[in-house]
Amino acid sequence: MSTFPNPQARSLTSQEPGEWGETLARLTRGTGTAWLTVSRPDGTPHTRPVLAVWVGGQPFLASGEGTAKSRLLTGSPQVSLAFAVEGMDAVVEGVAERVGDRDRLTWVAAAYAERYGWAPEPGEGGLIGAEGAPTAGPPPYLVYTVVPSTVFAFPTGEDGPAPTRWRFDVWP
């Protein structure tokens, strides 16, 4: 699975910028609720909790096929995805892309089982079975990844990274 290229970092304070590798490791280990914001057709924000997982350096989320999230992501893929994880808050801004290939769905399903105890299975173009993800809606589940343009991190404790912005200008 591909990972994000090494992004360009800029500190948001006079401190040295945080290290992307350390920030990515925290995001990858993280569990708990993330917050997805996507625009409605009239431009107003639609923010909802999601269970997100990081696999191979990319954030993924599942959404029931008939949910407002899935409909809105189809029409307006520019999103932000916010996380509170070990020592930091982070926001990923970018474009949501639908994931349908079996290998990535298998990796995402395994990550959900490992991090949340929720065990969907890869199906045709998404995840199936395993009700119990209260933020995803009913199955079947569409899977999205967010290809970042910018990631921000802010410390929430002394061991968190310096406030940093990473820009991702090139995606392989």
VEXNUNU-841560 format. One record per atom (N, C-alpha, C): residue in one letter; x, y, z. Coordinates in pm, whole numbers, padded with zeros to 5 digits, always signed. Example, Ala and Ser with C-alpha at 12.3 -4.5 7.8 and 13.67 -1.06 7.14 Angstrom:
<atoms>
a+01319-00569+00780a+01230-00450+00780a+01320-00330+00780s+01285-00225+00708s+01367-00106+00714s+01290+00003+00787
</atoms>
This chain:
<atoms>
m+00086-00118+00000m+00000+00000+00000m+00090+00123+00000s+00056+00222-00079s+00137+00344-00085s+00113+00430+00038t+00208+00514+00067t+00194+00608+00178t+00214+00748+00125f+00176+00844+00205f+00194+00983+00166f+00342+01012+00148p+00375+01096+00052p+00514+01138+00039p+00553+01222+00160n+00682+01241+00178n+00727+01324+00289n+00681+01467+00264p+00593+01519+00347p+00535+01651+00322p+00629+01764+00365q+00598+01882+00317q+00671+02003+00356q+00611+02055+00486a+00696+02069+00590a+00649+02110+00723a+00678+02258+00747r+00587+02321+00821r+00605+02459+00864r+00549+02472+01004s+00630+02523+01094s+00584+02546+01231s+00487+02662+01232l+00385+02652+01317l+00289+02761+01333l+00328+02854+01446t+00444+02825+01510t+00499+02908+01617t+00648+02924+01592s+00720+02975+01690s+00865+02990+01676s+00939+02859+01704q+00868+02753+01744q+00929+02622+01768q+00965+02553+01637e+01053+02454+01645e+01081+02371+01529e+00953+02294+01493p+00926+02272+01364p+00805+02198+01328p+00811+02054+01379g+00694+01997+01399g+00686+01857+01440g+00734+01765+01329e+00766+01643+01367e+00811+01542+01271e+00689+01468+01215w+00680+01460+01082w+00567+01391+01021w+00560+01245+01064g+00674+01176+01068g+00676+01035+01104g+00617+01010+01242e+00651+01094+01337e+00598+01081+01474e+00447+01110+01475t+00407+01212+01404t+00264+01247+01398t+00185+01135+01332l+00236+01081+01222l+00169+00971+01154l+00159+00849+01245a+00263+00820+01322a+00258+00706+01414a+00148+00726+01518r+00133+00846+01571r+00026+00873+01668r-00111+00856+01605l-00127+00906+01483l-00255+00892+01414l-00286+00745+01386t-00185+00669+01347t-00204+00528+01315t-00244+00447+01438r-00187+00479+01553r-00220+00407+01677r-00353+00452+01735g-00399+00569+01696g-00515+00631+01758g-00644+00554+01742t-00727+00563+01843t-00862+00509+01838t-00955+00617+01891g-01080+00598+01871g-01177+00695+01918g-01244+00763+01801t-01326+00856+01835t-01407+00924+01734t-01327+01031+01662a-01342+01035+01531a-01291+01145+01449a-01413+01221+01402w-01392+01339+01347w-01503+01422+01300w-01481+01457+01155l-01578+01420+01071l-01575+01448+00929l-01663+01567+00899t-01610+01663+00824t-01690+01777+00778t-01687+01780+00625v-01807+01782+00567v-01825+01790+00423v-01933+01896+00399s-01930+01959+00284s-02027+02065+00255s-02155+02009+00195r-02266+02066+00240r-02396+02037+00176r-02403+02117+00046p-02499+02085-00041p-02511+02159-00168p-02523+02310-00150d-02583+02355-00039d-02597+02500-00018d-02472+02561+00046g-02368+02480+00068g-02243+02530+00123g-02231+02521+00274t-02340+02487+00343t-02332+02476+00489t-02261+02348+00527p-02190+02349+00641p-02114+02230+00679p-02203+02119+00735h-02163+01998+00709h-02225+01878+00763h-02113+01806+00838t-02115+01809+00970t-02009+01748+01051t-02069+01632+01128r-02004+01516+01118r-02051+01396+01185r-01934+01317+01241p-01960+01243+01350p-01855+01155+01404p-01836+01035+01313v-01714+00989+01303v-01682+00868+01226v-01575+00790+01300l-01571+00660+01276l-01458+00578+01322l-01362+00572+01204a-01247+00632+01220a-01148+00635+01112a-01030+00549+01153v-00965+00490+01054v-00843+00414+01077v-00737+00462+00979w-00613+00458+01022w-00500+00490+00936w-00433+00360+00898v-00420+00336+00768v-00358+00215+00716v-00261+00257+00606g-00136+00215+00618g-00038+00249+00516g-00020+00397+00498g-00037+00473+00606g-00018+00617+00600g-00137+00696+00547q-00253+00631+00533q-00371+00699+00482q-00487+00685+00579p-00569+00789+00595p-00690+00775+00677p-00805+00718+00593f-00880+00627+00654f-00996+00566+00591f-01115+00578+00683l-01235+00586+00625l-01358+00587+00704l-01462+00508+00629a-01557+00453+00704a-01668+00376+00646a-01796+00453+00669s-01886+00444+00572s-02013+00515+00580s-02120+00431+00512g-02232+00412+00579g-02342+00337+00519g-02378+00393+00383e-02409+00302+00292e-02434+00341+00154e-02546+00445+00140g-02648+00438+00225g-02761+00529+00214g-02756+00650+00304t-02643+00675+00370t-02635+00787+00465t-02612+00921+00396a-02643+01026+00468a-02618+01161+00417a-02469+01181+00391k-02382+01127+00478k-02238+01140+00457k-02199+01088+00318s-02244+00967+00285s-02207+00908+00156s-02261+00989+00040r-02385+01035+00049r-02441+01117-00059r-02362+01246-00074l-02330+01311+00036l-02257+01438+00029l-02115+01420-00021l-02049+01311+00019l-01912+01286-00027l-01908+01267-00179t-02013+01212-00235t-02020+01195-00381t-02026+01330-00451g-02101+01423-00396g-02119+01552-00461g-02018+01658-00423s-01954+01641-00309s-01861+01743-00259s-01747+01675-00185p-01646+01628-00257p-01541+01549-00193p-01438+01629-00112q-01441+01762-00115q-01350+01841-00032q-01395+01828+00113v-01307+01778+00200v-01345+01750+00338v-01236+01792+00435s-01274+01793+00562s-01175+01794+00670s-01212+01679+00762l-01109+01618+00819l-01124+01505+00909l-01039+01536+01031a-01105+01552+01147a-01035+01596+01269a-01021+01480+01367f-00905+01473+01432f-00871+01366+01525f-00822+01422+01657a-00853+01354+01767a-00790+01379+01896a-00722+01248+01934v-00590+01247+01933v-00512+01127+01964v-00401+01162+02061e-00334+01062+02107e-00223+01069+02201e-00141+01199+02192g-00170+01293+02281g-00091+01415+02294g-00115+01522+02189m-00213+01505+02102m-00234+01606+01999m-00374+01600+01940d-00412+01711+01880d-00529+01720+01794d-00475+01741+01653a-00540+01680+01554a-00494+01693+01416a-00613+01711+01324v-00591+01785+01216v-00694+01806+01114v-00632+01775+00979v-00699+01687+00905v-00658+01653+00768v-00755+01723+00675e-00704+01805+00585e-00786+01869+00482e-00749+01808+00349g-00849+01772+00269g-00818+01713+00140g-00941+01666+00067v-00921+01569-00020v-01027+01517-00106v-01057+01373-00067a-01185+01345-00043a-01228+01208-00014a-01242+01132-00145e-01183+01013-00149e-01193+00927-00265e-01250+00793-00224r-01341+00742-00300r-01402+00612-00272r-01300+00501-00295v-01300+00402-00209v-01210+00288-00217v-01293+00165-00250g-01255+00092-00352g-01330-00026-00388g-01246-00149-00415d-01112-00133-00420d-01032-00251-00452d-01019-00342-00331r-01023-00469-00358r-01029-00574-00255r-00912-00568-00157d-00790-00545-00205d-00674-00543-00114d-00688-00434-00009r-00720-00313-00053r-00733-00204+00044r-00852-00227+00136l-00962-00280+00085l-01076-00309+00172l-01039-00413+00278t-00959-00511+00240t-00914-00613+00335t-00830-00550+00445w-00738-00461+00408w-00653-00393+00507w-00736-00305+00599v-00832-00234+00543v-00917-00145+00623v-01003-00227+00719a-01062-00337+00672a-01143-00422+00759a-01060-00476+00875a-00937-00519+00847a-00849-00570+00952a-00814-00461+01053a-00792-00340+01004a-00760-00229+01096a-00879-00197+01186y-01000-00199+01133y-01119-00177+01216y-01130-00283+01324a-01108-00409+01288a-01116-00518+01385a-01011-00501+01494e-00889-00466+01455e-00779-00451+01551e-00800-00332+01645r-00839-00218+01591r-00844-00096+01672r-00976-00077+01746y-01085-00125+01689y-01216-00099+01749y-01294-00225+01787g-01245-00343+01748g-01319-00465+01773g-01441-00479+01683w-01450-00397+01581w-01560-00401+01485w-01507-00477+01364a-01574-00583+01322a-01516-00674+01223a-01598-00685+01095p-01605-00578+01016p-01669-00592+00885p-01580-00677+00793e-01636-00721+00683e-01559-00799+00587e-01561-00729+00452p-01454-00747+00374p-01454-00687+00241p-01562-00751+00155g-01634-00669+00084g-01737-00717-00007g-01714-00657-00145e-01813-00662-00227e-01803-00606-00361e-01811-00454-00353g-01696-00387-00358g-01692-00241-00360g-01707-00173-00225g-01703-00249-00116g-01716-00189+00017g-01704-00294+00125l-01752-00260+00245l-01749-00353+00358l-01890-00402+00385i-01901-00526+00429i-02032-00586+00456i-02035-00645+00596g-02157-00680+00639g-02176-00746+00768g-02142-00656+00883a-02127-00718+00997a-02078-00653+01119a-02145-00521+01152e-02273-00527+01185e-02335-00406+01238e-02265-00373+01369g-02279-00252+01414g-02219-00216+01541g-02125-00098+01535a-02113-00035+01420a-02036+00088+01410a-02139+00201+01414p-02165+00255+01532p-02276+00349+01545p-02262+00474+01460t-02140+00510+01421t-02123+00631+01342t-02133+00606+01192a-02135+00479+01150a-02132+00448+01007a-02269+00432+00944g-02372+00409+01023g-02503+00379+00966g-02513+00231+00938p-02620+00188+00872p-02640+00045+00845p-02555-00003+00727p-02522-00134+00725p-02447-00190+00612p-02534-00195+00488p-02475-00209+00369p-02332-00218+00342p-02264-00083+00358y-02131-00087+00374y-02054+00034+00401y-01965+00070+00283l-01972+00194+00242l-01877+00246+00145l-01753+00287+00222v-01638+00276+00161v-01512+00313+00226v-01450+00427+00148y-01401+00525+00221y-01336+00643+00162y-01199+00661+00226t-01107+00714+00150t-00982+00762+00204t-00977+00912+00179v-00905+00984+00261v-00889+01128+00241v-00745+01152+00195v-00732+01198+00072v-00601+01233+00017v-00574+01376+00062p-00471+01396+00145p-00455+01528+00206p-00390+01631+00115s-00434+01753+00134s-00360+01866+00079s-00281+01930+00193t-00341+01930+00313t-00278+01991+00431t-00317+01911+00554v-00222+01896+00646v-00249+01837+00777v-00196+01934+00882f-00277+01960+00983f-00237+02043+01097f-00231+01956+01221a-00133+01983+01309a-00127+01915+01439a-00104+02020+01547f-00172+02000+01659f-00163+02091+01773f-00144+02008+01899p-00046+02044+01983p-00023+01965+02104p-00137+01983+02204t-00166+01875+02276t-00263+01882+02386t-00196+01851+02518g-00068+01827+02514g+00011+01799+02634g+00156+01827+02604e+00240+01809+02703e+00382+01841+02686e+00453+01749+02588d+00401+01629+02565d+00468+01537+02474d+00416+01545+02331g+00325+01637+02304g+00271+01651+02169g+00365+01727+02078p+00344+01717+01947p+00430+01789+01852p+00406+01938+01860a+00505+02015+01816a+00487+02159+01806a+00372+02185+01707p+00299+02295+01723p+00195+02326+01624p+00258+02335+01485t+00209+02248+01396t+00274+02233+01265t+00170+02217+01156r+00206+02269+01038r+00126+02247+00917r+00214+02172+00817w+00160+02063+00763w+00227+01989+00658w+00149+02005+00529r+00219+02033+00420r+00154+02044+00289r+00197+01924+00203f+00098+01870+00134f+00120+01755+00046f+00095+01801-00097d+00200+01845-00163d+00183+01899-00297d+00183+01791-00404v+00246+01680-00376v+00258+01573-00476v+00204+01444-00414w+00114+01382-00485w+00060+01252-00442w+00095+01151-00548p+00162+01040-00509p+00205+00943-00612p+00087+00880-00682
</atoms>
